[in-house]
């Protein structure tokens, strides 16, 4: 009997968060190793379906870097990066459009469909809602977001449909441009006035000591996060997430979460429990 009572306690603990955020928009970005395992991706999407039926309005932004790297290797081409951004020539951009905009995007939509929810695949080039400028000549077809028109996303949310967005934009030259998925998620969250922005990563969150996985910082404000960035205490793949998260906070997003997507149902554990399991960045304490 006790195990059933414990399950009831979990639901009661979640109730205030369900009530508080009912009808609110949350943007969830995931990619990396989560997409290497079907079971991990399905667990994340199950969490998102739960959020939808709890009254939230989830928006998915996905990456797919490992799949792109593998496709390049198959063609005996080497992935190149400058300051963490993928150098994107025409061949690479064609792969990005095919893998992100078609294969991965469609696969996520199909899983959501199997979980009995409506979803619609989108990307900023095909649907024309993400306008970009070329970021730097050395990067090729990498876009810096100029503007996002959230109208189509909002219409889908209002119709009860989950938008699944590949981070691809369109330039004035009508060409497709690759966009950093963390940046795209933050800009989309800001354009929608989202209540939360969640990054699912391959790490527990922001660590006080990068060498110690037990030094997780569960909560900090944006000034503290910015100070850690300036002091070099945040590094590697965490930099674009924190940078994007801080920008989203400055444009109206209330809270940013960085959590370990490798843990099954980490999204629910972070959002619907008092303690959470990752790092939350607040506008202010």
N, C-alpha and C positions, 0 to 999 in steps of 0.2 A: 504493500500500500504506500509505503514511504516514497518509492520512486515515482508514483503517480502524483503524489503531493508535491514533490520537487519539480515535476514538469509544470504543475499549476503555478508554482511560485515564479518560475521563469516567465510564464505568460503574464502574470501580474506585474513583474518587474518591467516588462516591455510596454505595458499599457500607457504609462505617461508619455513615452516617446511616440507611440502610435497616435495618441491624441494631439500632442504638440505639433507634429509635422504632417498631420493629415491634410492632403491637398497641396502640399509644398513640393517643390521640384528639387531633386537631388541628381547630380551628375556623377557617374561612376566611370573611372578610366581604368582599364586593365590591359595587360599584354604580357610580354616576357614568358617566363616558364609556366605561367598559368595556362597558356595556350598550347603548351607542349603535351599536356595530359588532358584527355577528354573528361576524365572524372573531375579534375579541378575546375575546368571551365563550366561544367554542368553544375557543380556545387555553387559557384559564383552566380550563375544565372538563376538557380533555384532561390537564392537569397533575394535577388532582384525581383523575381516573381512574387515572393512573399511581401516585399516592400510595396509592390503595386497593389496587391490585394489588401494591404493594411492601410491603403488610402494615399500613399505617396505617389509622386509622378517621377519615375526614374528615367534617366537618359543615359545611354551607354556610349562611350567613346573608346574605341579599341585601337591597339597597336598591332604589331605583327613582325617586329624586327627579325627574330630568329628565322622565321619562314622566308623572309626576303634574303637573308644571308645564305640560307641553304640553297635557294634558287640560284643565287650568284655563283656559289661553289659548284653547282651542277653544270654551270656554263663556263667553269674554270675562270671566273672573274672574282676579284677581291673586293670586299666591302671596304670603303674608305670613309673615315670620319674626321671632321674638323671641329674641335670644341664640342664634341658629343653629337654633332649633327651629321647625318648621312650625306656624303657627296652623291648627288643624284644626276647622272647623265641621262640621255634619252633611253638607253637600254634599261637602266635601273628604274626610271620613272614608269616605263611600260610594265615592269614587274610589280612595282608598287600598286599601280592601278589594278592589275590583275589579281594580285594576292590580297591586298587590303580591301580594295573597292569591290571585288567580286567574290573570291573564294571565302575568305575569312568572314566578311560581312554576311554573306548568304548563309554560312554555316551557323553563325550565332542566331540569325533570324530563324533558321530551321529548328534549332534546339528550343528556342522560346516557343515556337509553334507547337512543338511536341509537349511542352509544359502547359499548353492550353491558354496561351496569351497571344494577343496580336502584336506583331512587331513589324517595323518597316526599315529596310536598309537605306542608308543615305550616304552621300559624300558631297563635299562642297563644290566639286567641279561638275558632277553630273546634275546636281540639283541647284547649283548656282548660288548658294547662300553664303559661301565663304570666299570673299575677295582677298587676294594676296598681292604683295609686291615681291619681286625677287629679293632674297635676303642678301646674297653676296655672289659675285661672279664665280668665285672659286667653288661654290657649293652647287652650282648648276641649278636644277629645277627644285630648289628649296624655297618655300614661301614664308614671308613674314605677313601675318594676318593684318589686313587693313580694316576690314569690317566684316561683321556677321549679321545677317538678317535672320532673326529667330522665328519669323512668322510661321514657316512651314513646320518647325519643331513644335511650336506652341499649338498649332492646329492638331498635330498628331497626339500630343499629350491630352488635349481637351477631348479628343475622340477615344481616349483610353488605349492608345497605341504606344508601344515603347519604341522610341527612335534609337536606331543602332547606327552610329556615325563613324565612318572611316575618315582619318585626318588628311584629306586631300582638298586643296583649294584650286581656284581658277584665277589666272592672271589677266591683265588687260589684253594680252596676246591670245587669249582663249585657250592657253595651254594649261595642262594639269601641273600642279606643284605639290610636292611632298611637304607636310607640316609635322613638326614634332608633336607627338600625340599628347604629351603633358601640357604643352602650350595650347593646343587646340581645345583640350578639355577645360582648361581655365578660362579661356576666352568664351567658350560656349556657355559655361556656368555664369559668367558675368553678364552675357547678353540676355540670359533668361531670368536673371535675378534669383538664381538658385539659392536655396537655404543652405545646402551642403555641397561640397566637392570632395570626392573620395578617390584617392589613388591607391590601387591595389598593387603591391610591389613584391619583390623577392627578398625583402628584409623586414625585421619586426617593426620598423618605424625609425624615428630619429633617435640615435644613440648618443649618450653623453660622452662615451668613449667608443670610437669606432671598432676597437679591438675587443670589446666586451659586450656580448649580446644581451647580458643581464642589466646593462646600463640604460635601458629604454626610458625615454622621457615621455611620460603619458600625456602631459598637457603643457603647453607654453603659449605665450602670446606672440603676436607677429613681430613686436620689437625684439623680443628675445631670440626668435628664429633668425631675424635679420642680423643680429649681433653675432650669432653662431656662424652664419654665412661669411660675414666680414672677417671673422677670426680664423677662418679655414677649418672650423670644427664640423662642417657639413661638406662632404666631398663626393666625387664620383657621380653615380646615377641619381643620388638624392638631390643634387644641385638643381636640375631642371624642375623637379617636383616641388621643391620648396620655393624656388623662384616663381614658378607659375602659381603656386598656392598663395603666395604673398600678393601677387598681382590681383588674383581673384578676390581676395579679402579687401583690397583697396577699392575694388569696383562693386562692392555690395554683397558678395557672398559672405554668409555669417560664420561659417566654420569649415575648416579643411581637415580631412582625416588622411593619414598615411598608415596603411596597415599591411600585414603580411598575407597576401592572397594565396600563399601555399597552404595555409591552414584552412581546412574545410569549414565553410560557413563563417569565416572571419568577418564578413560584412555584417551579419546579424549580431555577432558577438560584440562588435565595436559600436554599432548604432543603437542596439536595443538593450544594452546592459549598462549599469551605473559605472563600472570600472573600465570597460572596454579592453581592447588587447593591443592597440597601436598607439600612435601619436595623434593628438588633436591640436591644431593651431587655431587660436582664437583671435578675434580682432583686438580684444583687450581682456585682461583678467578683471 
